Structures are given as structure tokens and as C-alpha cells.
Amino acid sequence: MELERGQMRIQQTLDMLLERGGPKKWLDSCDIKQMFHISKSTLYRLKKDRILIPETLGRKDLYDTEDVQKVLSKKK
């Protein structure tokens, strides 16, 4: 029963993400920190200031690759 609810929540989240513009590439926090050489606190500040807005899947924040590249290329 609990497992079925969890699977339904995951499926609903995935459906929502796909409806927002088709398949996208997503990055998690570790990917972003490694690719752009930023710290955990910098990523937290970008999220808190709503410069980068993640989609949440379970307890994991996922960021659209295109959005991240636009924001961080402007910062440099």
C-alpha cells in the first residue's frame, strides 16, 4: 500500500515534469557544483534567492540544464 502511493507520487511528478516542455536533461546539486565549480552555500543562495528554481522529486532537487547554464553563464 505504502509502496503503491510512493510509486504514484513519483509517476505524477514525472508526468508533471514532462508536461512542462517535453523531455529535458536534469542535473542534481552535486552535478551543478562539480560542473560550475561552485560551493554548496553558493548553490543554496541561488536557490533561496529564487535565481535557480529546482523541481523536487522525492527529497531530491533537480535543475533544468538549460536554466542552470543561462543563469551561471550570466554570473561569469
C-alpha angles and dihedrals in degrees: 000000000000091000092051091052090050092050091049091051091050092048092049091050092049091048090051092050092050092049090058094073112319129275114347136178112252130202127200125215095269092052092052094047092050098043097047099029095236129144129246090252092052091052090047091052092049089051094044093049089049092239089125114031115196130205111228122225109183102315095330124101115220124192128203109246094223093051092049093050092049094050098042095043089056090052093057 
